[in-house]
Each structure stands twice: as structure tokens, then as C-alpha cells.
Amino acid sequence: QGDPASGQTLFASKCQGCHGPQATGGVANPGSNAGTVPALNPITPGLKNADPKTFAYNLDLFIEHGSTPAGTNPLVSMLPFGDKSMLTPQQIADVIAYIMSLNP
């Protein structure tokens, strides 16, 4: 189980540069002609799922491998934090819990 409070601290140090404070969107997505930002609050509809387990799984894929459930998108420059051992599995669970807490 992830801890949202610990996840908030990790999000502030690892994620908010691109995703903005409270995950409301930061810098424009690379390759986006529309200038869209990678907001996680509210979550991208394609990533959010009514089933919390699926939602958490989708977030885990993205944080761990830098890819979406549909596979790697060449316009996405998300670091694979798990693959690069930049976050432990527990830290990833904490960040997921924090993001999910922002998207009830």
C-alpha cells in the first residue's frame, strides 16, 4: 500500500517540474502542437479508470517504465523511474497513492 503523504513529498521532488504543483500541469508536452500540459489532476481520461486497481496499474506502468498502457508514445519524455532505479517499488506506490488521492 502506498502512503499519500510520502508520495506528496516525492512528487514535489521528482514530478512537479513537469506535472506542476498538485499535478495540475506544468510544462507543455514535447511535440504537442496544442501546447497541452501533462496534468495528472484531473487525470488524463485515457489513463484514469473507474476501477481503482486498473487506475493504479496504469499509473504504475507510466511511472515505472515511462510508457502508457498502449505502449511508448514518441511524444512522451517521461523518465522510466523504476527501470532506472530512481524510485523504489514502495516509493512508486507512494506516488501512485498521492496522485490517486488528487483524483477521487
N, CA, C and O of each residue as an XYZ file, in Angstrom:
416
protein
N       0.838     -1.191      0.000
C       0.000      0.000      0.000
C       0.875      1.245      0.000
O       1.904      1.301      0.674
N       0.456      2.216     -0.750
C       1.199      3.458     -0.802
C       0.716      4.446      0.241
O      -0.429      4.392      0.687
N       1.600      5.344      0.620
C       1.294      6.384      1.590
C       1.226      7.728      0.868
O       2.247      8.221      0.389
N       0.022      8.333      0.784
C      -0.112      9.595      0.052
C       0.777     10.719      0.576
O       1.253     11.535     -0.213
N       1.011     10.782      1.882
C       1.848     11.851      2.444
C       3.293     11.712      1.966
O       3.924     12.697      1.583
N       3.808     10.494      1.990
C       5.160     10.271      1.471
C       5.197     10.521     -0.027
O       6.169     11.066     -0.549
N       4.133     10.119     -0.717
C       4.039     10.342     -2.149
C       4.039     11.806     -2.514
O       4.606     12.195     -3.536
N       3.405     12.626     -1.685
C       3.379     14.069     -1.948
C       4.785     14.643     -1.896
O       5.153     15.466     -2.735
N       5.570     14.216     -0.922
C       6.949     14.677     -0.798
C       7.775     14.254     -2.018
O       8.538     15.047     -2.570
N       7.612     12.996     -2.426
C       8.332     12.505     -3.606
C       7.878     13.228     -4.861
O       8.697     13.575     -5.712
N       6.568     13.459     -4.979
C       6.034     14.155     -6.148
C       6.654     15.540     -6.261
O       7.007     15.981     -7.354
N       6.786     16.223     -5.130
C       7.353     17.574     -5.129
C       8.802     17.566     -5.605
O       9.242     18.498     -6.279
N       9.540     16.520     -5.258
C      10.959     16.494     -5.622
C      11.243     15.861     -6.980
O      12.254     16.188     -7.603
N      10.374     14.959     -7.459
C      10.667     14.217     -8.685
C       9.738     14.541     -9.851
O      10.122     14.360    -11.006
N       8.526     15.014     -9.573
C       7.495     15.044    -10.615
C       6.943     16.425    -10.958
O       6.548     16.678    -12.097
N       6.918     17.317     -9.966
C       6.173     18.548    -10.193
C       6.841     19.511    -11.167
O       6.209     20.470    -11.609
N       8.105     19.278    -11.511
C       8.739     20.121    -12.515
C       8.018     20.057    -13.848
O       7.901     21.064    -14.547
N       7.532     18.865    -14.202
C       6.781     18.706    -15.458
C       5.272     18.719    -15.234
O       4.516     19.242    -16.051
N       4.849     18.137    -14.119
C       3.408     17.971    -13.900
C       2.783     19.078    -13.068
O       1.563     19.110    -12.901
N       3.599     19.988    -12.542
C       3.082     21.125    -11.801
C       2.708     20.780    -10.374
O       2.498     19.614    -10.040
N       2.624     21.812     -9.525
C       2.204     21.582     -8.136
C       0.811     20.970     -8.104
O      -0.059     21.350     -8.888
N       0.606     20.044     -7.215
C      -0.657     19.320     -7.093
C      -1.068     18.672     -8.416
O      -2.245     18.397     -8.648
N      -0.088     18.436     -9.268
C      -0.281     17.696    -10.519
C      -1.240     18.377    -11.488
O      -1.891     17.707    -12.290
N      -1.330     19.705    -11.419
C      -2.287     20.417    -12.258
C      -1.716     20.824    -13.608
O      -2.341     21.604    -14.327
N      -0.554     20.319    -13.966
C       0.028     20.613    -15.275
C       1.139     21.626    -15.158
O       0.987     22.658    -14.505
N       2.235     21.335    -15.779
C       3.398     22.214    -15.713
C       3.831     22.665    -17.082
O       3.208     23.546    -17.674
N       4.890     22.073    -17.594
C       5.429     22.466    -18.896
C       4.654     21.769    -20.012
O       4.060     20.713    -19.796
N       4.663     22.359    -21.200
C       3.950     21.768    -22.331
C       4.549     20.419    -22.698
O       5.761     20.220    -22.613
N       3.679     19.491    -23.108
C       4.144     18.186    -23.579
C       5.039     18.372    -24.793
O       4.711     19.158    -25.682
N       6.165     17.664    -24.851
C       7.014     17.768    -26.046
C       6.246     17.279    -27.269
O       5.549     16.266    -27.213
N       6.380     18.001    -28.358
C       5.709     17.592    -29.589
C       4.249     17.960    -29.660
O       3.572     17.637    -30.636
N       3.745     18.642    -28.621
C       2.329     19.000    -28.620
C       2.107     20.303    -29.358
O       2.546     21.361    -28.907
N       1.430     20.233    -30.488
C       1.098     21.452    -31.223
C       0.052     22.274    -30.482
O      -0.041     23.488    -30.663
N      -0.731     21.602    -29.649
C      -1.787     22.281    -28.908
C      -1.253     22.909    -27.620
O      -1.969     23.651    -26.948
N       0.002     22.615    -27.274
C       0.568     23.154    -26.041
C      -0.020     22.548    -24.787
O      -0.012     23.173    -23.726
N      -0.538     21.316    -24.904
C      -1.136     20.679    -23.740
C      -0.065     20.372    -22.690
O       1.106     20.172    -23.014
N      -0.489     20.342    -21.449
C       0.430     20.055    -20.348
C       0.103     18.687    -19.766
O      -1.040     18.237    -19.847
N       1.095     18.021    -19.179
C       0.865     16.669    -18.645
C       0.185     16.693    -17.279
O       0.763     16.265    -16.280
N      -1.048     17.196    -17.246
C      -1.781     17.274    -15.992
C      -2.166     15.882    -15.499
O      -2.618     15.042    -16.278
N      -1.987     15.650    -14.220
C      -2.430     14.411    -13.590
C      -3.585     14.675    -12.637
O      -4.097     13.756    -11.997
N      -3.989     15.926    -12.550
C      -5.118     16.316    -11.711
C      -5.832     17.474    -12.395
O      -5.370     18.610    -12.288
N      -6.933     17.237    -13.089
C      -7.550     15.912    -13.246
C      -6.721     15.027    -14.164
O      -6.026     15.516    -15.054
N      -6.802     13.736    -13.941
C      -6.002     12.784    -14.681
C      -6.443     12.727    -16.137
O      -7.615     12.951    -16.438
N      -5.516     12.430    -17.041
C      -5.846     12.229    -18.438
C      -6.914     11.140    -18.540
O      -6.727     10.057    -17.986
N      -8.024     11.395    -19.231
C      -9.104     10.393    -19.286
C      -8.646      9.022    -19.767
O      -9.172      8.005    -19.314
N      -7.678      8.974    -20.674
C      -7.200      7.687    -21.162
C      -6.437      6.888    -20.125
O      -6.294      5.673    -20.264
N      -5.947      7.545    -19.091
C      -5.165      6.874    -18.063
C      -6.024      6.521    -16.855
O      -5.815      5.490    -16.215
N      -7.003      7.390    -16.544
C      -7.867      7.134    -15.398
C      -8.836      6.015    -15.734
O      -9.233      5.854    -16.888
N      -9.206      5.260    -14.745
C     -10.152      4.179    -14.934
C     -11.029      4.111    -13.691
O     -10.556      4.335    -12.576
N     -12.294      3.806    -13.883
C     -13.220      3.731    -12.753
C     -12.796      2.669    -11.742
O     -13.088      2.793    -10.553
N     -12.119      1.644    -12.202
C     -11.618      0.603    -11.311
C     -10.304      1.079    -10.708
O      -9.325      1.250    -11.434
N     -10.260      1.298     -9.393
C      -9.020      1.807     -8.772
C      -7.797      0.937     -9.037
O      -6.687      1.456     -9.155
N      -7.983     -0.374     -9.132
C      -6.843     -1.255     -9.403
C      -6.285     -1.007    -10.800
O      -5.070     -1.002    -10.998
N      -7.171     -0.804    -11.761
C      -6.716     -0.534    -13.133
C      -6.043      0.827    -13.198
O      -5.016      0.990    -13.858
N      -6.625      1.802    -12.511
C      -6.049      3.145    -12.443
C      -4.637      3.078    -11.874
O      -3.710      3.664    -12.433
N      -4.474      2.365    -10.764
C      -3.158      2.236    -10.128
C      -2.187      1.505    -11.048
O      -1.016      1.875    -11.134
N      -2.664      0.471    -11.733
C      -1.816     -0.278    -12.660
C      -1.340      0.619    -13.802
O      -0.167      0.585    -14.174
N      -2.251      1.424    -14.359
C      -1.879      2.333    -15.434
C      -0.825      3.334    -14.971
O       0.144      3.593    -15.684
N      -1.015      3.895    -13.782
C      -0.038      4.835    -13.233
C       1.296      4.144    -13.000
O       2.354      4.716    -13.262
N       1.240      2.912    -12.507
C       2.470      2.174    -12.235
C       3.263      1.954    -13.524
O       4.481      2.129    -13.535
N       2.588      1.574    -14.605
C       3.276      1.395    -15.888
C       3.980      2.679    -16.295
O       5.129      2.667    -16.737
N       3.268      3.783    -16.139
C       3.808      5.057    -16.584
C       5.014      5.471    -15.749
O       6.040      5.875    -16.296
N       4.896      5.374    -14.431
C       5.988      5.806    -13.545
C       7.179      4.851    -13.643
O       8.332      5.281    -13.679
N       6.883      3.560    -13.686
C       7.979      2.587    -13.689
C       8.698      2.514    -15.034
O       9.926      2.460    -15.086
N       7.919      2.512    -16.131
C       8.520      2.271    -17.446
C       8.478      3.469    -18.380
O       9.028      3.409    -19.480
N       7.833      4.560    -17.965
C       7.752      5.732    -18.822
C       6.869      5.515    -20.027
O       7.055      6.154    -21.062
N       5.905      4.613    -19.900
C       5.022      4.324    -21.023
C       3.580      4.251    -20.561
O       3.301      4.059    -19.378
N       2.681      4.405    -21.496
C       1.263      4.290    -21.207
C       0.842      2.839    -21.404
O       1.616      2.041    -21.933
N      -0.378      2.482    -20.987
C      -0.826      1.100    -21.221
C      -0.817      0.721    -22.702
O      -0.680     -0.455    -23.040
N      -0.964      1.713    -23.587
C      -0.967      1.426    -25.024
C       0.447      1.278    -25.583
O       0.620      0.903    -26.743
N       1.436      1.564    -24.780
C       2.821      1.458    -25.243
C       3.512      2.803    -25.254
O       2.918      3.822    -24.902
N       4.756      2.802    -25.656
C       5.552      4.017    -25.651
C       5.045      4.991    -26.711
O       4.788      4.605    -27.852
N       4.905      6.237    -26.329
C       4.499      7.298    -27.237
C       5.739      8.138    -27.518
O       6.375      8.618    -26.579
N       6.098      8.329    -28.785
C       7.332      9.085    -29.079
C       7.264     10.548    -28.641
O       8.294     11.217    -28.555
N       6.057     11.048    -28.365
C       5.928     12.430    -27.919
C       6.048     12.558    -26.402
O       6.055     13.669    -25.873
N       6.141     11.435    -25.705
C       6.225     11.444    -24.247
C       7.681     11.324    -23.833
O       8.398     10.442    -24.306
N       8.115     12.211    -22.951
C       9.502     12.133    -22.490
C       9.549     11.810    -21.005
O      10.422     12.292    -20.283
N       8.609     10.995    -20.556
C       8.545     10.584    -19.161
C       9.709      9.641    -18.867
O       9.930      8.667    -19.586
N      10.442      9.940    -17.812
C      11.533      9.060    -17.397
C      10.981      7.755    -16.843
O       9.970      7.774    -16.142
N      11.609      6.632    -17.134
C      11.202      5.369    -16.514
C      11.837      5.265    -15.124
O      12.883      4.637    -14.956
N      11.208      5.875    -14.151
C      11.794      5.998    -12.812
C      12.121      4.648    -12.186
O      13.134      4.517    -11.499
N      11.280      3.644    -12.412
C      11.561      2.320    -11.855
C      12.680      1.622    -12.585
O      13.579      1.054    -11.965
N      12.626      1.663    -13.919
C      13.661      0.993    -14.719
C      15.042      1.566    -14.447
O      16.039      0.845    -14.495
N      15.101      2.847    -14.165
C      16.387      3.495    -13.897
C      16.757      3.459    -12.409
O      17.742      4.069    -11.993
N      15.967      2.745    -11.622
C      16.190      2.624    -10.171
C      16.254      3.988     -9.495
O      16.994      4.184     -8.531
N      15.463      4.930    -10.018
C      15.389      6.261     -9.410
C      14.335      6.297     -8.307
O      14.384      7.151     -7.422
N      13.387      5.372     -8.363
C      12.384      5.212     -7.317
C      12.252      3.728     -7.013
O      12.279      2.897     -7.921
N      12.110      3.398     -5.736
C      11.890      2.013     -5.332
C      10.418      1.661     -5.569
O       9.591      2.556     -5.747
N      10.088      0.374     -5.571
C       8.671     -0.002     -5.700
C       7.786      0.662     -4.639
O       6.662      1.065     -4.939
N       8.281      0.778     -3.402
C       7.478      1.435     -2.360
C       7.283      2.912     -2.666
O       6.192      3.447     -2.468
N       8.322      3.571     -3.142
C       8.192      4.984     -3.494
C       7.211      5.176     -4.642
O       6.438      6.135     -4.645
N       7.237      4.273     -5.615
C       6.282      4.349     -6.722
C       4.864      4.182     -6.183
O       3.953      4.903     -6.589
N       4.679      3.232     -5.267
C       3.358      3.034     -4.658
C       2.906      4.288     -3.911
O       1.725      4.633     -3.928
N       3.845      4.965     -3.261
C       3.509      6.194     -2.530
C       3.081      7.307     -3.484
O       2.107      8.012     -3.221
N       3.806      7.463     -4.589
C       3.451      8.493     -5.575
C       2.087      8.176     -6.185
O       1.267      9.073     -6.380
N       1.846      6.899     -6.486
C       0.545      6.489     -7.029
C      -0.565      6.840     -6.043
O      -1.602      7.374     -6.438
N      -0.352      6.541     -4.761
C      -1.366      6.844     -3.747
C      -1.645      8.339     -3.690
O      -2.793      8.751     -3.529
N      -0.605      9.149     -3.820
C      -0.791     10.602     -3.807
C      -1.588     11.056     -5.023
O      -2.534     11.831     -4.884
N      -1.221     10.586     -6.213
C      -1.934     11.001     -7.435
C      -3.394     10.565     -7.357
O      -4.295     11.318     -7.726
N      -3.620      9.351     -6.877
C      -4.989      8.867     -6.759
C      -5.786      9.689     -5.744
O      -6.991      9.886     -5.907
N      -5.117     10.163     -4.705
C      -5.820     10.984     -3.702
C      -6.283     12.324     -4.286
O      -7.225     12.935     -3.781
N      -5.613     12.773     -5.352
C      -5.989     14.012     -6.002
C      -7.154     13.814     -6.973
O      -7.786     14.778     -7.404
N      -7.426     12.561     -7.308
C      -8.443     12.215     -8.313
C      -9.465     11.253     -7.717
O      -9.485     10.074     -8.072
N     -10.313     11.743     -6.815
C     -11.270     10.827     -6.162
C     -12.304     10.284     -7.155
O     -13.178      9.505     -6.773
